[in-house]
Amino acid sequence: MPQTNITVTAKTEIELLTRKNAVEKVNELTTDQLKRVLKLIESPKAKEYLSSDLKFAVLQKFL
């Protein structure tokens, strides 16, 4: 199975752990799911929802 190494950087140890955990969870997604996440990451409107506590709460309730 093909593999690659990814470098994760952060300002603090806690932030590094959070980023590492996120990458590990993303790695569990199927390729199709990952493609959809990528579309969200590239969307300014989706980033806006992730950046706002209120909008993120609305998104979580919707899902």
DOVOLUM-499936 format. One record per residue: residue number from 1; residue in three letters; chain; y negated, x negated, z negated of N, C-alpha, C in turn. Coordinates in pm, 1 decimal, padded with zeros to 6 digits. Layout:
BEGIN
(NUM,"ALA","A",(Y,X,Z),(Y,X,Z),(Y,X,Z))
...
***
This chain:
BEGIN
(1,"MET","A",(00117.2,-00084.4,00000.0),(00000.0,00000.0,00000.0),(-00124.6,-00089.7,00000.0))
(2,"PRO","A",(-00219.6,-00062.0,00087.8),(-00342.7,-00141.9,00092.0),(-00423.8,-00126.4,-00036.5))
(3,"GLN","A",(-00489.3,-00234.6,-00075.7),(-00574.0,-00234.4,-00195.1),(-00698.7,-00316.8,-00169.4))
(4,"THR","A",(-00799.1,-00295.0,-00252.2),(-00920.5,-00374.3,-00248.2),(-00975.9,-00384.4,-00389.7))
(5,"ASN","A",(-01054.4,-00484.6,-00413.9),(-01122.5,-00498.6,-00542.3),(-01265.1,-00447.9,-00528.4))
(6,"ILE","A",(-01311.5,-00377.1,-00630.1),(-01446.6,-00323.5,-00629.7),(-01519.0,-00376.2,-00753.0))
(7,"THR","A",(-01639.9,-00424.5,-00733.4),(-01721.2,-00472.2,-00844.4),(-01810.6,-00358.9,-00892.9))
(8,"VAL","A",(-01805.6,-00333.4,-01022.2),(-01888.8,-00230.8,-01083.6),(-01986.8,-00301.3,-01176.7))
(9,"THR","A",(-02114.6,-00272.3,-01160.0),(-02216.1,-00333.7,-01244.7),(-02287.2,-00226.6,-01326.1))
(10,"ALA","A",(-02338.2,-00267.5,-01443.0),(-02407.5,-00174.8,-01531.1),(-02500.4,-00252.8,-01622.2))
(11,"LYS","A",(-02590.0,-00179.4,-01686.6),(-02686.0,-00241.9,-01778.1),(-02627.4,-00262.8,-01917.0))
(12,"THR","A",(-02530.7,-00178.0,-01955.6),(-02470.2,-00188.1,-02088.3),(-02318.6,-00173.3,-02077.9))
(13,"GLU","A",(-02249.1,-00206.1,-02184.6),(-02103.8,-00191.1,-02187.3),(-02063.2,-00044.3,-02177.0))
(14,"ILE","A",(-02138.6,00042.5,-02242.2),(-02109.2,00187.0,-02237.2),(-02124.3,00238.0,-02094.3))
(15,"GLU","A",(-02232.5,00198.0,-02028.3),(-02255.5,00238.9,-01889.9),(-02144.6,00184.6,-01799.8))
(16,"LEU","A",(-02102.6,00062.7,-01824.6),(-01994.4,00003.4,-01745.3),(-01865.7,00083.0,-01761.3))
(17,"LEU","A",(-01833.8,00121.1,-01882.9),(-01713.6,00200.0,-01908.7),(-01722.3,00335.1,-01838.7))
(18,"THR","A",(-01838.7,00398.3,-01843.6),(-01859.0,00527.2,-01776.3),(-01838.2,00512.6,-01626.0))
(19,"ARG","A",(-01897.1,00409.1,-01567.6),(-01884.0,00386.6,-01423.5),(-01738.6,00355.8,-01385.6))
(20,"LYS","A",(-01672.6,00274.9,-01467.1),(-01532.1,00239.9,-01440.3),(-01444.4,00364.8,-01444.7))
(21,"ASN","A",(-01465.6,00448.6,-01546.3),(-01389.3,00573.0,-01557.4),(-01414.2,00664.7,-01438.3))
(22,"ALA","A",(-01538.8,00671.1,-01392.8),(-01572.0,00755.7,-01277.4),(-01500.5,00706.5,-01152.2))
(23,"VAL","A",(-01500.4,00575.6,-01131.3),(-01433.1,00519.3,-01013.7),(-01283.2,00547.1,-01020.2))
(24,"GLU","A",(-01225.1,00535.1,-01139.2),(-01082.1,00563.0,-01152.7),(-01050.0,00709.0,-01122.6))
(25,"LYS","A",(-01134.4,00800.4,-01168.1),(-01113.2,00943.1,-01140.4),(-01130.4,00973.7,-00991.7))
(26,"VAL","A",(-01230.1,00913.2,-00929.5),(-01252.5,00932.5,-00785.6),(-01130.8,00882.6,-00707.8))
(27,"ASN","A",(-01071.2,00775.3,-00753.5),(-00955.4,00718.6,-00685.9),(-00834.7,00813.0,-00687.6))
(28,"GLU","A",(-00833.7,00907.7,-00780.5),(-00723.8,01004.1,-00789.6),(-00736.8,01117.6,-00688.2))
(29,"LEU","A",(-00854.0,01132.5,-00626.4),(-00875.5,01238.7,-00528.0),(-00799.5,01210.1,-00399.7))
(30,"THR","A",(-00764.6,01316.5,-00328.1),(-00705.0,01298.6,-00196.0),(-00813.9,01248.9,-00100.8))
(31,"THR","A",(-00774.2,01200.3,00012.5),(-00871.2,01152.1,00110.3),(-00963.3,01264.5,00155.9))
(32,"ASP","A",(-00909.0,01383.6,00176.5),(-00993.0,01497.1,00217.4),(-01094.4,01533.0,00108.8))
(33,"GLN","A",(-01051.3,01533.3,-00016.5),(-01143.5,01560.8,-00126.3),(-01251.5,01453.4,-00133.1))
(34,"LEU","A",(-01212.5,01330.6,-00114.2),(-01307.0,01219.4,-00119.1),(-01411.2,01229.5,-00007.5))
(35,"LYS","A",(-01368.9,01273.1,00110.3),(-01462.7,01291.9,00221.3),(-01566.8,01397.6,00185.1))
(36,"ARG","A",(-01523.0,01501.7,00114.3),(-01616.0,01607.7,00074.5),(-01713.2,01558.3,-00032.1))
(37,"VAL","A",(-01662.6,01478.6,-00125.6),(-01749.9,01419.5,-00227.4),(-01853.4,01330.0,-00161.0))
(38,"LEU","A",(-01811.9,01253.7,-00060.9),(-01902.7,01165.8,00011.4),(-02015.5,01245.2,00076.1))
(39,"LYS","A",(-01982.8,01361.4,00132.5),(-02086.7,01446.7,00191.9),(-02187.8,01490.6,00086.0))
(40,"LEU","A",(-02138.4,01522.8,-00033.3),(-02229.1,01561.5,-00141.6),(-02317.8,01444.9,-00183.5))
(41,"ILE","A",(-02259.4,01327.9,-00194.6),(-02333.9,01209.2,-00235.7),(-02445.5,01177.7,-00136.2))
(42,"GLU","A",(-02422.2,01208.7,-00011.1),(-02521.5,01180.5,00092.3),(-02626.9,01291.0,00104.2))
(43,"SER","A",(-02608.7,01400.5,00031.2),(-02700.4,01514.3,00039.4),(-02811.8,01502.7,-00065.1))
(44,"PRO","A",(-02937.5,01499.3,-00021.2),(-03048.7,01494.6,-00117.2),(-03048.6,01615.2,-00212.5))
(45,"LYS","A",(-03011.1,01731.9,-00162.3),(-03009.4,01851.1,-00246.7),(-02900.6,01840.7,-00353.5))
(46,"ALA","A",(-02784.8,01788.8,-00317.6),(-02677.1,01770.6,-00415.8),(-02718.4,01668.6,-00520.9))
(47,"LYS","A",(-02783.8,01561.1,-00478.8),(-02831.4,01459.8,-00574.2),(-02932.0,01521.1,-00671.0))
(48,"GLU","A",(-03013.1,01612.8,-00620.3),(-03111.3,01681.3,-00704.1),(-03040.5,01761.1,-00813.7))
(49,"TYR","A",(-02930.7,01827.7,-00778.9),(-02855.2,01904.5,-00877.7),(-02789.3,01812.8,-00980.7))
(50,"LEU","A",(-02747.7,01695.8,-00938.8),(-02685.5,01601.3,-01031.5),(-02788.0,01532.9,-01120.3))
(51,"SER","A",(-02911.9,01527.5,-01077.1),(-03017.8,01458.7,-01151.0),(-03087.6,01546.9,-01253.7))
(52,"SER","A",(-03071.3,01675.6,-01242.7),(-03139.4,01769.8,-01331.9),(-03037.8,01832.8,-01427.8))
(53,"ASP","A",(-03065.3,01825.3,-01557.7),(-02974.8,01886.7,-01655.8),(-02960.4,02036.5,-01631.6))
(54,"LEU","A",(-03071.6,02103.2,-01603.4),(-03069.5,02247.1,-01581.7),(-02990.6,02282.9,-01454.9))
(55,"LYS","A",(-03021.6,02215.4,-01345.6),(-02952.2,02245.7,-01219.8),(-02803.9,02209.5,-01228.4))
(56,"PHE","A",(-02772.5,02102.0,-01300.4),(-02632.2,02064.4,-01315.8),(-02556.6,02170.8,-01397.1))
(57,"ALA","A",(-02621.3,02226.1,-01499.2),(-02560.1,02332.8,-01578.3),(-02531.8,02455.3,-01490.5))
(58,"VAL","A",(-02625.0,02488.1,-01402.9),(-02606.1,02599.2,-01309.3),(-02487.0,02570.6,-01217.7))
(59,"LEU","A",(-02480.5,02450.4,-01168.3),(-02369.3,02409.4,-01079.6),(-02236.0,02419.3,-01153.0))
(60,"GLN","A",(-02231.3,02371.1,-01275.4),(-02107.8,02377.5,-01354.0),(-02065.3,02522.5,-01376.4))
(61,"LYS","A",(-02161.1,02610.7,-01407.3),(-02127.8,02751.9,-01428.7),(-02074.6,02813.9,-01299.8))
(62,"PHE","A",(-02134.8,02778.3,-01188.5),(-02091.7,02830.6,-01058.9),(-01946.8,02790.2,-01030.2))
(63,"LEU","A",(-01914.9,02665.3,-01060.7),(-01779.8,02616.3,-01034.1),(-01682.1,02666.3,-01138.7))
***
